[in-house]
């Protein structure tokens, strides 16, 4: 029996179940958040919102659906909403002079240049294609991506093919 089936069967102690689910899938949440937000403070806020929504909606979770599919759906929906709100807010923001506040950026020592480029290219995709690429790179099947994002399996395949072609062109530049 896989760990998702065990989690689904526990049932009696919701608090333990949901904390286990969040702990086991925290990288999924981080990956989605990192793809939609680059500011560390915004990432923390969005992660808290996602975890809150996961806890809040766990009572109505359909155990016939894979836990990861459900988590992707929650994380993507909140991230996309957050991204839209952020874009609206940015229209009204005024930049502070750079010398007024100095924040030291975290250094990434051993990150491969190609991975940095891939992350940058993924950031440029629209929210749907970004979600597709994240799930695809995580090894999710076309069916799982389809169920999570509410599009047909053939549409997933077509979009993945187009995304791959776009990425190939960008890497050649």
N, C-alpha and C positions, 0 to 999 in steps of 0.2 A: 504494500500500500504506500503511495507517495505521500509526501508531507502535506500537500494540499488536501488530500482526502482525509488525513488524520485531523487537520485543523477543522475541516468542515464537520467532522463527526463529534468533536468535543462538545460543542453546543451548550453545555451547562454554565460555564463561567465565561461570559462575554468578555470581561476585562482581560483575562489571560489570553484568550483567543486572539483578540484584536491586537494586543501588544506583541504577541508572537508574529502575527502576520506583518505588522509594520516593521519589526526588527528584521525579519527574514527577507523583506522586499524593500528595504530602505534604499538600496542602490538604484532600483527602478525609479523611485521617487526623485532621488538626487539627479539622475540622468535626465529625466523629463524637465525638472526645474532648471538645471544648468543649460538646457537647450533654449529656454525661453527667457531667462534672466541672466545678466552678466554681473550685476551689482550684488555683492555679498549680502547686504541688508535686505534687498528685495527677495533674494533667494531664501533667506531665513523666514521672512514673512510668508512667502508662498508655501514653503514646506510646512509651516505651522497650519496654514489654511487647509492644505491637503490632508494632513494628519487629522485635523479637527473634523473635516468632512468625512473621512474614512471612518472615524469613530462614530460620528453621528449617524451615518447611513448603514453601519454594519448590521443593525437590527433588521433591516429590510434586504440585506444581501441575499441573492438567489444562489444557493449552494450548488445549483446545476451548472453554473458558470465558473470557469477557472478563476481563482483568486487573482492571478496576475492580470487577466483580462479586465476584471472589475477595477483593479487598482490603476491600470493604464487609463481606463475610461475616466475615473475620478481625477487623476493627475492631469491628463490632457485637457479635460473640460475646464478645470480651475486655472491651469496655466494659460490656456487660450483666452479665457475671460480676463485674467490678470494682465496679459500682454495687451489686450485691446484697451483696457483702462489705462495702462501705462502710456500707450501711444497717445491717448486723449490728453492725459496729464502733461505729457512732454510738450504739447502745443502751447501750454500756458506757463511753462517754466522759463526762468531767466537764469542764465549761467552766472556762477560766481567767479570773480577773478581767481585765477589759478594760484596766486600767491597767498590768498586769504586762508585757504585750508590745504594742508599737506597730508595726504594719506599714503602710506607706504604700501605698495602692491606686494602681494605674496609672490615669492619667486617659485617658478616651476623649473626645477633643475633638469630632470631627465625626460622631459616630455619630447617625444619625437616630433620633428618638424611637420611630417605628413599628417600626423594626428591633429596638430594645431590647425593646419590648413583645412582638414576635414571638418573640424568643429566650426571653423569660420564659415565654410561653405554651407554647413547645415543651418547656421544662424540666419543665412540669407533666404532660406526657403520660406514659403508661406506656412501658416500653422498646420494645415493638413499634411503637406508633404514632409514637414519636419517630424510630425508624429509617425508617419509611415516609415521614414528612414530610421528613426530611433528604434521602433519596434523591429524592423527588418535586421538592423545591426545587432539587436539583442537575440536574434535567432528565432523570432516568432514566425509561425507559418502564415501563409496568405489568409487562411481561414481565421486565425486568431486576430490578425490585423483587421480583417473585414468585420468581424463581430465587435471588436472594440470601437472602431471608428464609424461603423454603420454604413459602410459602402460595400459594393459587391466584390466577390473574390477576383473576378476578371478585371475590375477597375483597379484593385490593389496591384495585380500583376502588371498592368499597363503603366501605372504610376511608378512602380519600382523600376521598370525598364527605362522610362523617361528620366527618372532621377539619376540612375546609373550613367546614362548618356550625358546628362548635364555635368555630373561630377567628373567624368572622364575629360570633358572639354575644359573644365576649370583647372584640372590638374596639369593639363598640357600647356596652359597659358603661362 
